[in-house]
């Protein structure tokens, strides 16, 4: 039968309770505090994995919902994009481009009765919009094909329609930044629109502010003869900045090109900063739990001085004594790290079940739709985060064992046995 090296056998034995009549209570207490140290590391690791997974999920969910409405890349012109069809064909022929569609983008005010709301006005070409966004599939009432040029129909975000009390078939008034000259002076341009559909993107900001028209109608209201730009969809959203830079080399210099990461830079920068700060804060929790090993091992060394002296008199080297307590500390750190990873994965992978259950029990709502971008707590477990957290926890455990193990190695047998 294969036996473990002596330092492994003794070190692992010290992590467990040896219940003898004379010293049962003492060894039981040492085993108890070893368990507390292990549990502290496990909880810290689990908390960090869950928080990172939730923040990854939150970022991914919001980003995907935003990009279901926004463009990966936009090519715009200040006064309208003349001869846009040939340019759209050229852009569509470039590598990594999945679709191109014209757009008109502006701001306006929608009113109905006594209610008035600011809106993001978007003009689209219904036949091409499905190539660049999920908008055609987000109609809960009506269809994007109901947007006919010259009929001045509009599709509203679900929350916006609710705020205005507007339903399909009813009329709303749109005020755009353009003005008309009248005998009374310059007056804002007002147009009555017919609601032809309701859109639900799952993103509160857009559901509460989005108004979609046919691009020709939107251009007519804004006194444009052409679309204000092109929307471009790429095969890999993470490479959108690189693809946009390549496109900038083949389009006229008078045109502006931007990608989704620049359009929403402040939001994504804030999320990344918050994620880094949470990582640092929760790492300190793991560090506190890991360095509890110092007190645990120091107490073990003090309680085992007689054993250390006997081993030394039997010929054990200081290095062997040091390795015994290194094994004990590393066993606690490894067990705590593995348990924390398992617990963290269990919670993170089932958070869509755990959170609703907590909300139902305590009758609370963690993410109200009118406050947050999303109303459900998402989770995106990434293997790189899990491995990083596990290795970091184990590394801190190694650091925590160095001082107690060296102290044990320096104990002199005569001093240890003097009072025994």
Secondary structure, DSSP 8 states (H G I E B T S, - for coil): -----HHHHHHHHHTS----TTTHHHHHHHHHHHHHHHHHHHHHHHHHHHHHHHHHHHHHHHHHHHHTTS-SEEEE-TT--TTHHHHHHHHHTSTTEEEEEEEEEEEEEEEETTEEEEEEEEEE-HHHHTTT-SGGGGEEES-GGG--TTS-EEEEEHHHHHHHT--TT-EEEEEEEEEEEETTEEEEEEEEEEEEEEE--S-HHHHTTEEEEEHHHHHHHTT-SS-SEEEEEES-GGGHHHHHHHHTTTS-TTSEEEEHHHHTHHHHHHHHHHHHHHHHHHHHHHHHHHHHHHHHHHHHHHHTHHHHHHHHHTT--HHHHHHHHHHHHHHHHHHHHHHHHHHHHHHHHTHHHHHHHHHHHHT--SS-TTTSS-SS------HHHHHHHHHHHHHHHHHHHHHHHHHHHT--HHHHHTT-
